[in-house]
Amino acid sequence: MVILGLILLIIGLIAGIGFLWILGVILIIAGLVLNLVPIGGTRRRYY
């Protein structure tokens, strides 16, 4: 998702399309959040 965001960001900057640039930034942020936040209870539990 981060790579797709970077691709859209670069295409948006080169072509001058603001929508692709904004979409690329959103995908980069969403990809980083999903990579950093553990989902599905992946915490280690110590008893």
C-alpha distance matrix in Angstrom:
0.0 3.8 5.4 5.1 6.1 8.7 9.9 10.6 12.1 14.3 15.4 16.2 18.3 20.0 20.9 21.7 19.8 19.1 17.1 14.3 14.5 14.3 11.4 9.5 10.8 10.0 6.2 6.8 9.3 7.8 5.2 8.5 10.7 9.4 9.8 13.1 14.7 16.3 16.1 19.1 21.7 20.8 23.3 26.2 29.4 32.7 35.9
3.8 0.0 3.8 5.5 5.0 6.2 8.7 9.9 10.3 12.4 14.3 15.1 16.4 18.4 19.8 20.4 19.1 18.3 16.9 14.0 13.3 13.5 11.4 8.5 9.1 9.5 6.3 4.6 7.7 7.9 5.1 6.9 10.1 9.9 9.5 12.3 14.6 16.8 17.5 20.7 23.0 21.7 23.8 26.5 29.9 32.9 36.3
5.4 3.8 0.0 3.8 5.3 5.1 6.3 8.7 9.7 10.7 12.4 14.1 15.4 16.6 18.2 19.5 18.4 18.4 17.2 13.8 13.5 14.6 12.5 9.3 11.0 12.0 8.8 7.6 11.2 11.5 8.8 10.6 13.8 13.4 12.7 15.6 18.1 20.0 20.5 23.6 25.9 24.4 26.7 29.2 32.7 35.6 39.0
5.1 5.5 3.8 0.0 3.8 5.4 5.1 6.2 8.5 10.0 10.6 12.1 14.2 15.5 16.3 17.6 16.0 16.1 14.4 11.0 11.6 12.6 9.9 7.3 10.1 10.6 7.3 7.9 11.5 11.2 9.4 12.1 14.8 14.2 14.4 17.5 19.4 21.3 21.2 24.1 26.9 25.8 28.3 31.1 34.4 37.5 40.8
6.1 5.0 5.3 3.8 0.0 3.8 5.4 5.2 6.0 8.6 9.9 10.3 12.2 14.2 15.2 15.7 14.1 13.5 12.2 9.1 8.7 9.4 7.2 4.0 6.3 7.4 4.8 4.9 8.5 9.2 8.3 10.5 13.1 13.4 14.0 16.4 18.4 20.8 21.1 24.3 26.8 25.9 28.1 31.0 34.3 37.4 40.7
8.7 6.2 5.1 5.4 3.8 0.0 3.8 5.5 5.0 6.2 8.6 9.7 10.5 12.3 14.1 14.9 14.2 14.1 13.7 10.3 9.1 11.0 9.8 6.1 7.7 10.1 8.2 6.8 10.5 12.0 10.7 11.9 15.1 15.8 15.5 17.8 20.3 22.8 23.6 26.9 29.1 27.8 29.8 32.5 35.9 38.8 42.2
9.9 8.7 6.3 5.1 5.4 3.8 0.0 3.8 5.4 5.3 6.2 8.5 10.0 10.7 12.0 13.7 13.0 13.8 13.2 9.4 9.5 12.0 10.4 7.3 10.2 12.3 10.2 9.9 13.6 14.6 13.2 15.1 18.1 18.3 18.2 20.9 23.2 25.4 25.8 28.9 31.4 30.2 32.5 35.1 38.5 41.5 44.9
10.6 9.9 8.7 6.2 5.2 5.5 3.8 0.0 3.8 5.5 5.1 5.9 8.5 9.9 10.3 11.4 9.8 10.4 9.4 5.7 6.4 8.8 7.1 4.9 8.4 10.2 8.9 9.7 13.0 13.8 13.4 15.6 18.1 18.5 19.2 21.6 23.5 26.0 26.0 29.1 31.8 31.0 33.2 36.2 39.4 42.5 45.9
12.1 10.3 9.7 8.5 6.0 5.0 5.4 3.8 0.0 3.8 5.5 5.1 6.2 8.7 10.0 10.2 9.5 9.2 9.5 6.3 4.6 7.5 7.5 4.6 6.6 9.6 9.3 9.0 11.9 13.8 13.7 15.0 17.6 18.8 19.2 21.1 23.3 26.1 26.6 30.0 32.3 31.5 33.3 36.2 39.5 42.5 45.9
14.3 12.4 10.7 10.0 8.6 6.2 5.3 5.5 3.8 0.0 3.8 5.4 5.1 6.1 8.5 9.7 10.1 11.0 11.9 8.7 7.5 10.9 11.1 8.2 10.2 13.4 12.7 12.0 15.2 17.1 16.5 17.6 20.6 21.6 21.6 23.6 26.1 28.8 29.5 32.8 35.1 33.9 35.8 38.5 41.9 44.8 48.3
15.4 14.3 12.4 10.6 9.9 8.6 6.2 5.1 5.5 3.8 0.0 3.8 5.5 5.2 5.9 8.0 7.9 9.9 10.5 7.2 7.6 11.2 10.9 9.1 11.9 14.4 13.7 14.0 17.2 18.6 18.2 19.9 22.6 23.3 23.7 26.0 28.2 30.7 31.0 34.1 36.7 35.8 37.9 40.7 44.1 47.1 50.5
16.2 15.1 14.1 12.1 10.3 9.7 8.5 5.9 5.1 5.4 3.8 0.0 3.8 5.6 5.3 5.5 4.8 6.2 7.3 4.8 4.6 8.3 8.9 8.0 10.3 12.8 13.1 13.7 16.2 17.9 18.2 19.8 22.1 23.2 24.0 26.0 27.9 30.7 30.9 34.1 36.7 36.1 38.0 41.0 44.2 47.3 50.6
18.3 16.4 15.4 14.2 12.2 10.5 10.0 8.5 6.2 5.1 5.5 3.8 0.0 3.8 5.7 5.1 6.8 7.7 10.1 8.2 6.4 10.1 11.6 10.1 11.4 14.6 15.1 14.8 17.3 19.5 19.7 20.7 23.2 24.8 25.2 26.8 29.0 32.1 32.7 36.1 38.4 37.5 39.2 42.1 45.3 48.2 51.7
20.0 18.4 16.6 15.5 14.2 12.3 10.7 9.9 8.7 6.1 5.2 5.6 3.8 0.0 3.8 5.6 8.0 10.3 12.4 10.3 9.6 13.4 14.4 12.8 14.7 17.8 17.8 17.6 20.4 22.4 22.3 23.4 26.2 27.4 27.6 29.5 31.9 34.7 35.2 38.5 40.9 39.9 41.8 44.6 47.9 50.8 54.3
20.9 19.8 18.2 16.3 15.2 14.1 12.0 10.3 10.0 8.5 5.9 5.3 5.7 3.8 0.0 3.8 5.5 8.8 10.7 9.1 9.6 13.1 13.9 13.3 15.6 18.1 18.3 18.9 21.5 23.1 23.3 25.0 27.4 28.4 29.0 31.1 33.1 35.9 36.0 39.2 41.8 41.1 43.2 46.1 49.3 52.4 55.8
21.7 20.4 19.5 17.6 15.7 14.9 13.7 11.4 10.2 9.7 8.0 5.5 5.1 5.6 3.8 0.0 3.8 6.2 9.1 8.7 8.4 11.4 13.1 13.0 14.5 17.1 18.1 18.6 20.7 22.6 23.4 24.7 26.8 28.3 29.2 30.8 32.7 35.7 36.0 39.2 41.7 41.2 43.0 46.1 49.2 52.2 55.6
19.8 19.1 18.4 16.0 14.1 14.2 13.0 9.8 9.5 10.1 7.9 4.8 6.8 8.0 5.5 3.8 0.0 3.8 5.6 5.8 6.6 9.1 10.3 11.1 12.9 14.8 15.9 17.1 19.1 20.5 21.5 23.3 25.0 26.2 27.5 29.4 30.9 33.8 33.7 36.8 39.5 39.2 41.2 44.4 47.4 50.5 53.8
19.1 18.3 18.4 16.1 13.5 14.1 13.8 10.4 9.2 11.0 9.9 6.2 7.7 10.3 8.8 6.2 3.8 0.0 3.8 5.5 5.1 6.2 8.6 9.8 10.8 12.4 14.3 15.5 16.8 18.4 20.0 21.4 22.9 24.4 25.9 27.4 28.7 31.8 31.8 35.0 37.5 37.4 39.2 42.5 45.3 48.5 51.7
17.1 16.9 17.2 14.4 12.2 13.7 13.2 9.4 9.5 11.9 10.5 7.3 10.1 12.4 10.7 9.1 5.6 3.8 0.0 3.8 5.4 5.3 6.1 8.5 10.0 10.7 12.3 14.3 15.6 16.5 18.2 20.2 21.3 22.4 24.3 26.0 27.0 29.9 29.5 32.5 35.2 35.3 37.3 40.7 43.4 46.7 49.8
14.3 14.0 13.8 11.0 9.1 10.3 9.4 5.7 6.3 8.7 7.2 4.8 8.2 10.3 9.1 8.7 5.8 5.5 3.8 0.0 3.8 5.5 5.0 6.0 8.6 9.8 10.4 12.1 14.2 15.1 16.1 18.2 19.9 20.7 22.2 24.3 25.6 28.3 28.1 31.1 33.9 33.6 35.8 39.0 42.0 45.2 48.4
14.5 13.3 13.5 11.6 8.7 9.1 9.5 6.4 4.6 7.5 7.6 4.6 6.4 9.6 9.6 8.4 6.6 5.1 5.4 3.8 0.0 3.8 5.5 5.1 6.3 8.8 10.0 10.7 12.5 14.3 15.4 16.8 18.6 20.1 21.3 22.9 24.5 27.5 27.8 31.1 33.5 33.1 34.9 38.0 41.0 44.1 47.4
14.3 13.5 14.6 12.6 9.4 11.0 12.0 8.8 7.5 10.9 11.2 8.3 10.1 13.4 13.1 11.4 9.1 6.2 5.3 5.5 3.8 0.0 3.8 5.4 5.2 6.3 8.7 10.0 10.8 12.3 14.2 15.6 16.7 18.4 20.1 21.4 22.6 25.7 25.7 29.0 31.4 31.4 33.0 36.4 39.2 42.3 45.5
11.4 11.4 12.5 9.9 7.2 9.8 10.4 7.1 7.5 11.1 10.9 8.9 11.6 14.4 13.9 13.1 10.3 8.6 6.1 5.0 5.5 3.8 0.0 3.8 5.5 5.1 6.2 8.6 10.0 10.5 12.1 14.3 15.4 16.3 18.2 20.1 21.0 23.8 23.5 26.6 29.3 29.3 31.3 34.6 37.4 40.7 43.8
9.5 8.5 9.3 7.3 4.0 6.1 7.3 4.9 4.6 8.2 9.1 8.0 10.1 12.8 13.3 13.0 11.1 9.8 8.5 6.0 5.1 5.4 3.8 0.0 3.8 5.4 5.1 6.2 8.7 9.9 10.5 12.3 14.3 15.3 16.5 18.4 20.0 22.8 23.0 26.3 28.8 28.3 30.2 33.4 36.4 39.5 42.8
10.8 9.1 11.0 10.1 6.3 7.7 10.2 8.4 6.6 10.2 11.9 10.3 11.4 14.7 15.6 14.5 12.9 10.8 10.0 8.6 6.3 5.2 5.5 3.8 0.0 3.8 5.5 5.1 6.2 8.6 9.9 10.8 12.4 14.3 15.5 16.7 18.3 21.5 22.1 25.5 27.7 27.3 28.8 32.0 34.9 37.9 41.2
10.0 9.5 12.0 10.6 7.4 10.1 12.3 10.2 9.6 13.4 14.4 12.8 14.6 17.8 18.1 17.1 14.8 12.4 10.7 9.8 8.8 6.3 5.1 5.4 3.8 0.0 3.8 5.5 5.2 6.1 8.5 10.0 10.6 12.2 14.2 15.5 16.4 19.5 19.5 22.8 25.2 25.1 26.8 30.2 32.9 36.1 39.3
6.2 6.3 8.8 7.3 4.8 8.2 10.2 8.9 9.3 12.7 13.7 13.1 15.1 17.8 18.3 18.1 15.9 14.3 12.3 10.4 10.0 8.7 6.2 5.1 5.5 3.8 0.0 3.8 5.5 5.1 5.9 8.5 9.8 10.4 12.1 14.2 15.3 18.0 17.9 21.1 23.7 23.3 25.4 28.6 31.6 34.8 38.0
6.8 4.6 7.6 7.9 4.9 6.8 9.9 9.7 9.0 12.0 14.0 13.7 14.8 17.6 18.9 18.6 17.1 15.5 14.3 12.1 10.7 10.0 8.6 6.2 5.1 5.5 3.8 0.0 3.8 5.5 5.2 6.2 8.6 10.0 10.6 12.3 14.3 17.2 18.0 21.5 23.6 22.8 24.5 27.5 30.6 33.6 37.0
9.3 7.7 11.2 11.5 8.5 10.5 13.6 13.0 11.9 15.2 17.2 16.2 17.3 20.4 21.5 20.7 19.1 16.8 15.6 14.2 12.5 10.8 10.0 8.7 6.2 5.2 5.5 3.8 0.0 3.8 5.5 5.2 6.2 8.6 10.0 10.7 12.1 15.5 16.3 20.0 21.8 21.3 22.6 25.8 28.7 31.7 35.0
7.8 7.9 11.5 11.2 9.2 12.0 14.6 13.8 13.8 17.1 18.6 17.9 19.5 22.4 23.1 22.6 20.5 18.4 16.5 15.1 14.3 12.3 10.5 9.9 8.6 6.1 5.1 5.5 3.8 0.0 3.8 5.5 5.1 6.1 8.6 10.0 10.6 13.4 13.5 17.0 19.2 19.1 20.8 24.2 27.0 30.2 33.4
5.2 5.1 8.8 9.4 8.3 10.7 13.2 13.4 13.7 16.5 18.2 18.2 19.7 22.3 23.3 23.4 21.5 20.0 18.2 16.1 15.4 14.2 12.1 10.5 9.9 8.5 5.9 5.2 5.5 3.8 0.0 3.8 5.5 5.2 6.2 8.7 10.2 12.6 13.0 16.5 18.7 17.9 19.9 23.0 26.1 29.2 32.5
8.5 6.9 10.6 12.1 10.5 11.9 15.1 15.6 15.0 17.6 19.9 19.8 20.7 23.4 25.0 24.7 23.3 21.4 20.2 18.2 16.8 15.6 14.3 12.3 10.8 10.0 8.5 6.2 5.2 5.5 3.8 0.0 3.8 5.5 5.1 6.1 8.6 11.6 13.1 16.8 18.3 17.2 18.5 21.5 24.6 27.5 31.0
10.7 10.1 13.8 14.8 13.1 15.1 18.1 18.1 17.6 20.6 22.6 22.1 23.2 26.2 27.4 26.8 25.0 22.9 21.3 19.9 18.6 16.7 15.4 14.3 12.4 10.6 9.8 8.6 6.2 5.1 5.5 3.8 0.0 3.8 5.4 5.2 5.9 9.3 10.6 14.4 15.8 15.3 16.5 19.7 22.6 25.6 28.9
9.4 9.9 13.4 14.2 13.4 15.8 18.3 18.5 18.8 21.6 23.3 23.2 24.8 27.4 28.4 28.3 26.2 24.4 22.4 20.7 20.1 18.4 16.3 15.3 14.3 12.2 10.4 10.0 8.6 6.1 5.2 5.5 3.8 0.0 3.8 5.6 5.5 7.6 8.0 11.6 13.6 13.0 15.0 18.3 21.2 24.5 27.7
9.8 9.5 12.7 14.4 14.0 15.5 18.2 19.2 19.2 21.6 23.7 24.0 25.2 27.6 29.0 29.2 27.5 25.9 24.3 22.2 21.3 20.1 18.2 16.5 15.5 14.2 12.1 10.6 10.0 8.6 6.2 5.1 5.4 3.8 0.0 3.8 5.9 7.5 9.2 12.7 14.1 12.5 14.3 17.1 20.4 23.4 26.8
13.1 12.3 15.6 17.5 16.4 17.8 20.9 21.6 21.1 23.6 26.0 26.0 26.8 29.5 31.1 30.8 29.4 27.4 26.0 24.3 22.9 21.4 20.1 18.4 16.7 15.5 14.2 12.3 10.7 10.0 8.7 6.1 5.2 5.6 3.8 0.0 3.8 6.5 9.3 12.9 13.4 11.9 12.7 15.5 18.6 21.4 24.9
14.7 14.6 18.1 19.4 18.4 20.3 23.2 23.5 23.3 26.1 28.2 27.9 29.0 31.9 33.1 32.7 30.9 28.7 27.0 25.6 24.5 22.6 21.0 20.0 18.3 16.4 15.3 14.3 12.1 10.6 10.2 8.6 5.9 5.5 5.9 3.8 0.0 3.8 6.3 9.9 10.4 9.7 10.6 13.9 16.6 19.7 22.9
16.3 16.8 20.0 21.3 20.8 22.8 25.4 26.0 26.1 28.8 30.7 30.7 32.1 34.7 35.9 35.7 33.8 31.8 29.9 28.3 27.5 25.7 23.8 22.8 21.5 19.5 18.0 17.2 15.5 13.4 12.6 11.6 9.3 7.6 7.5 6.5 3.8 0.0 3.8 6.8 6.9 6.0 7.4 10.9 13.6 17.0 20.1
16.1 17.5 20.5 21.2 21.1 23.6 25.8 26.0 26.6 29.5 31.0 30.9 32.7 35.2 36.0 36.0 33.7 31.8 29.5 28.1 27.8 25.7 23.5 23.0 22.1 19.5 17.9 18.0 16.3 13.5 13.0 13.1 10.6 8.0 9.2 9.3 6.3 3.8 0.0 3.8 5.8 6.4 9.0 12.5 14.7 18.4 21.0
19.1 20.7 23.6 24.1 24.3 26.9 28.9 29.1 30.0 32.8 34.1 34.1 36.1 38.5 39.2 39.2 36.8 35.0 32.5 31.1 31.1 29.0 26.6 26.3 25.5 22.8 21.1 21.5 20.0 17.0 16.5 16.8 14.4 11.6 12.7 12.9 9.9 6.8 3.8 0.0 3.8 5.8 8.7 11.8 13.4 17.1 19.3
21.7 23.0 25.9 26.9 26.8 29.1 31.4 31.8 32.3 35.1 36.7 36.7 38.4 40.9 41.8 41.7 39.5 37.5 35.2 33.9 33.5 31.4 29.3 28.8 27.7 25.2 23.7 23.6 21.8 19.2 18.7 18.3 15.8 13.6 14.1 13.4 10.4 6.9 5.8 3.8 0.0 3.8 5.4 8.5 9.7 13.5 15.7
20.8 21.7 24.4 25.8 25.9 27.8 30.2 31.0 31.5 33.9 35.8 36.1 37.5 39.9 41.1 41.2 39.2 37.4 35.3 33.6 33.1 31.4 29.3 28.3 27.3 25.1 23.3 22.8 21.3 19.1 17.9 17.2 15.3 13.0 12.5 11.9 9.7 6.0 6.4 5.8 3.8 0.0 3.8 6.4 9.0 12.6 15.4
23.3 23.8 26.7 28.3 28.1 29.8 32.5 33.2 33.3 35.8 37.9 38.0 39.2 41.8 43.2 43.0 41.2 39.2 37.3 35.8 34.9 33.0 31.3 30.2 28.8 26.8 25.4 24.5 22.6 20.8 19.9 18.5 16.5 15.0 14.3 12.7 10.6 7.4 9.0 8.7 5.4 3.8 0.0 3.7 6.2 9.6 12.6
26.2 26.5 29.2 31.1 31.0 32.5 35.1 36.2 36.2 38.5 40.7 41.0 42.1 44.6 46.1 46.1 44.4 42.5 40.7 39.0 38.0 36.4 34.6 33.4 32.0 30.2 28.6 27.5 25.8 24.2 23.0 21.5 19.7 18.3 17.1 15.5 13.9 10.9 12.5 11.8 8.5 6.4 3.7 0.0 3.7 6.5 9.9
29.4 29.9 32.7 34.4 34.3 35.9 38.5 39.4 39.5 41.9 44.1 44.2 45.3 47.9 49.3 49.2 47.4 45.3 43.4 42.0 41.0 39.2 37.4 36.4 34.9 32.9 31.6 30.6 28.7 27.0 26.1 24.6 22.6 21.2 20.4 18.6 16.6 13.6 14.7 13.4 9.7 9.0 6.2 3.7 0.0 3.8 6.5
32.7 32.9 35.6 37.5 37.4 38.8 41.5 42.5 42.5 44.8 47.1 47.3 48.2 50.8 52.4 52.2 50.5 48.5 46.7 45.2 44.1 42.3 40.7 39.5 37.9 36.1 34.8 33.6 31.7 30.2 29.2 27.5 25.6 24.5 23.4 21.4 19.7 17.0 18.4 17.1 13.5 12.6 9.6 6.5 3.8 0.0 3.8
35.9 36.3 39.0 40.8 40.7 42.2 44.9 45.9 45.9 48.3 50.5 50.6 51.7 54.3 55.8 55.6 53.8 51.7 49.8 48.4 47.4 45.5 43.8 42.8 41.2 39.3 38.0 37.0 35.0 33.4 32.5 31.0 28.9 27.7 26.8 24.9 22.9 20.1 21.0 19.3 15.7 15.4 12.6 9.9 6.5 3.8 0.0
